Amino acid sequence: MVRIESSQPRKQRKARYQAPLHMKGKFLSAPLDSTLREQYRTRSARVVKGDTVKVLRGSSKGTEGVVDLVDVGKSRIVVQGVSVNKADGTEVPRPIDPSNVKITKLNLKDPKRAQNLGERA
């Protein structure tokens, strides 16, 4: 994790923006649903493509959908069903910060991820 020493918000933002990619992946974690918390005995997990999440903040609050894209560079995720209309009427996906969603169903196709979550339980 990026160790941020300063209390100045501008330096905190700068540290997040300029963090290397292997550290930006840590910014992509979201809280787990209460049933998953009990099952895996962990509070949060990194969001991956295929997870089902529920949006907790913003204009799309309450929307539940599958994660279509995870943008590590910008620390944003794209959720199926969350979009905005452009001026010409076309719909475009609305990127969301992972801290504003809750994971309701995990994608366990990756055996390493399943093993890591299983070890904690």
Buried (B, 14 or more C-beta within 10 A) or exposed (E): EEEBEEEEEEEBEEBBEEBEEEEBBEBBBBBBBEEBBEBBEBEBBBBBEBBBBBBBEEEBEEBBBBBBEBEEEEBBBBBBEBBEEEEEEEEEBBBBBBBBBBBBBBBBEEEEBEEBBEEEE
